[in-house]
Amino acid sequence: MLSRFVEFVKRHPALFEFVFLAAAMVAVLLWSARDVNLLPTQLATLVVATIVLAGLCVWILHWE
């Protein structure tokens, strides 16, 4: 099972980086916003914007 995961990461490094970075950034966002009284729609918007930002970061890092 681990070898299949490693093979997937080798074939799709940008996708793995995007998923890992987006998950980490969303975790930090949710931890930082835990004491802020945000509406659910506001929090959802911030999460979506964070995921888009992670995608842009990975895309820029892979420019060649």
N, C-alpha and C positions, 0 to 999 in steps of 0.2 A: 504494500500500500504506500509506503514512504517513497519507494522508487518511482511509482506513478506520479506522486506529487512533485518530486524533484524533476522528473521529465517534463511535466506540465510547466513548471516554473522556467525551465531552460527554453522551452518553446515559446512561452508568452511572458517574458519578463516585465513588460510594461503593464500588462493586465494585473499581474501579481503585485507590482509596486503600487498601482492605483488602488486596489482593494485594501492593501495593508495601510497605505497612507490615509485613505478615506476613513477607515475604521478607527485609526489612531486619532485623527483630527476630530471626528464626531465624538469619540470618548472624551477628549479634552474639552470640547464644547459643552457637552452635557454635564461634565463635572464642574466646569466653570459657571454654568448657568443654573446650578442647583438652588441657589439662594435668591435668584431673581424671579420675580413673579411675571412670567411670560405666558401669554395665551398659547394654547396648543398650536394655533395656526402660525404664530410668530416663531415658535420653536421649530416647527416643521419647515418653515421657510429658511431658517438659519441652518438646519441640517442639510437641506437640499443645496443651499449656497455653498456650504462647506464641502459637500461631495463634488460639486462642480469645480470648486477651487482646487481640490486634490487632483482631479482629472487634468486641469490646465497645468498644474505644476509638473505632473508626470509627462505630459505632452511636451512642455518646454524643455524638460531635461533630456528628452529623446530626440530633439532636433539635431540634424546632422547636416 
